[in-house]
């Protein structure tokens, strides 16, 4: 029993899905990296509360 060869449209669809999946993965990695850099930076300071300065 042999398998039928894939139709051309399935090959194109797989290539497109692979491209979208890799792009989505790259975006997730970018957001994770930016978040880690922001959280682990040592010069991060919370903004001063303006209401406390006026009292």
MODELLER restraints for C-alpha pairs under 7 A, 6 or more apart:
rsr = mdl.restraints
at = mdl.atoms
